[in-house]
């Protein structure tokens, strides 16, 4: 996809991830090399069972990063395709594939405008990834477009509650509300990225308008002793009291 076709925030996020790719991997790469595991605390797919059996299925990962999830999906018998808005992240994925001796398609594109045919996939998935940095009003219907009838869409990310309790001055989560719940949509972070979130009711309405049936919403609660390179021990303690991470599971009707 050429630059002019990207939304303004997709261009910002492309630059952000191209610039901070190496730092991100230095901090998190070892932590997320655990196979099929979800989110901030890398809870295994074997425990959560949100994707189910992917053998023989065409799977699109939205925001594949260094390709760890796609390589795990390949080992599980799926036919993965990785999409990422950042060329620097895709370079990491190519290097990981070469080291592992595997190959699958990697696309340099935004999840808001997927350069693939309608009804191409059985499953679309994202572990944070593209849904965090893409406008839901664009990526949800676009994901529905590339899924076959009965196709599954599963993605993890932040929650409305962590958005309204995040204290920007303290750079951490508060036990007090910091901003309004209604009207949340877009946040330009101090680091230079643009992130997105909707109230729960608006997520539900958007899924329904896009032709999805909701199967589950998992509000993740980390276990005692859970570790993370993404969150401090204090923030993990916070997440045991209130949902910091959620996983949506919806299916195209």
Order of alpha helices (4+ residues) and beta strands (2+ residues): alpha-beta-beta-alpha-beta-alpha-beta-alpha-beta-beta-alpha-alpha-beta-alpha-beta-beta-beta-beta-alpha-beta-alpha-beta
